[in-house]
Amino acid sequence: DSGVTQTPKHLITATGQRVTLRCSPRSGDLSVYWYQQSLDQGLQFLIQYYNGEERAKGNILERFSAQQFPDLHSELNLSSLELGDSALYFCASSGMIAGPQYFGPGTRLTVL
Amino acid sequence: QQQVKQSPQSLIVQKGGIPIINCAYENTAFDYFPWYQQFPGKGPALLIAIRPDVSEKKEGRFTISFNKSAKQFSLHIMDSQPGDSATYFCAASNDEGGGNKLTFGTGTQLKVEL
């Protein structure tokens, strides 16, 4: 157990809908990262927040957005969902801006 | 383009064997190279990591070998066990731009047979 928690574990929704994925970092960690894992794209970095501020951005679609709250938990919002958005979404955390990243158990999103 | 190339895609070894997984990178600004282990239905778990100022690092049965001039690094699993059967990912990162994103290889599915 990495200490990173993610909810929900599974999410099934329809095309065009909007969902919110939640992540709580390890106690004391200030950085939160979001990654997408799919069969065709592998593990792809989406976005990083450090102490509430966006620090790095990867291949995140404009339909996706994220934020980190004052209590350091983070949410990833996915809107106008498409079939191709079906994937595993992982959150990771680290103590500082850089450093070892510890991954949560993931949220499996299925878009029908 | 920041890429990490990983091989082989899959690997089968006998119990007690030493599987070796290789990765190569292009971006010389990378300064942190972790390896992750992932079991089906679970998140990637950090196994071991290395920085370019050392050529080898050992933690338990896991060893990273690093060749800075060749821009390559590899994972060796000593005395492999059936419980090591999992997917292994190499990754690389640097703090370019004030952040710290991991760029992952495509993964190696390892099976350790009795």
Chai-1 contact restraints between the chains, C-beta under 6 A:
chainA,res_idxA,chainB,res_idxB,connection_type,confidence,min_distance_angstrom,max_distance_angstrom,comment,restraint_id
A,G42,B,T106,contact,1.0,0.0,6.0,A-B,restraint_1
A,L43,B,F104,contact,1.0,0.0,6.0,A-B,restraint_2
A,F45,B,K101,contact,1.0,0.0,6.0,A-B,restraint_3
A,Q48,B,G99,contact,1.0,0.0,6.0,A-B,restraint_4
A,R55,B,G98,contact,1.0,0.0,6.0,A-B,restraint_5
A,R55,B,G99,contact,1.0,0.0,6.0,A-B,restraint_6
A,A56,B,G99,contact,1.0,0.0,6.0,A-B,restraint_7
A,A56,B,K101,contact,1.0,0.0,6.0,A-B,restraint_8
A,G58,B,K101,contact,1.0,0.0,6.0,A-B,restraint_9
A,F90,B,G43,contact,1.0,0.0,6.0,A-B,restraint_10
A,I97,B,N100,contact,1.0,0.0,6.0,A-B,restraint_11
A,A98,B,D95,contact,1.0,0.0,6.0,A-B,restraint_12
A,A98,B,N100,contact,1.0,0.0,6.0,A-B,restraint_13
A,P100,B,L46,contact,1.0,0.0,6.0,A-B,restraint_14
A,F103,B,G43,contact,1.0,0.0,6.0,A-B,restraint_15
A,F103,B,P44,contact,1.0,0.0,6.0,A-B,restraint_16
A,G104,B,G43,contact,1.0,0.0,6.0,A-B,restraint_17
A,P105,B,G43,contact,1.0,0.0,6.0,A-B,restraint_18
A,G106,B,G43,contact,1.0,0.0,6.0,A-B,restraint_19
